[in-house]
Amino acid sequence: MNIIAMIPARLGSQRLKQKNLQPLNGEPLIVHAIRKAKRSNMFDEIWVNSEADVFLDISNDECVNFHKRPNHLADNNATSEDFVYEFLKIHECDYLVQIHSIAPLLTVDDTQRFVTELKKTKVDVLLSVEDVKIECAYQNKPINFSYNKKTNSQMLDPIQRITWSITGWKRD
């Protein structure tokens, strides 16, 4: 089974300028993501996907591959589906795992567990989630609690919040 890691890195972030280059413990966030992917030993290939050549230099320094996406896939109108699709048209694999550099709390162990689950279940899509035990409502209706009875938070059914820190897709 051929599994590729792809780390998206757009230079033109709107809310936090050049967020992928922001330092954490003296290294850019993108470098942390690359090194975690490498240390996980779960991937046949690791790619940085960006429109900006600064990430080509980082990819070369870290001995990983670089995919130059077209500029029209680097603006605020491009969705992750757009640049993932463009990437998959060029790169053959069975599964693509997207690792976000802006999720510095994602660990090597998290990555290994995620890819192991992807291999085991062979699902079409696997999303990273956080189980949250807090009272939640949707459209003013309780999801995991009742207005009629107080339930301690630890007894609530957890709500699964998608984190997007790591995502996997079957290429097909």
Summary of the structure (lengths in Angstrom):
residues: 172
radius of gyration: 18.2
end to end distance: 13.1
largest distance: 59.7
contacts: 483
relative contact order: 0.18
helix: 32%
strand: 30%
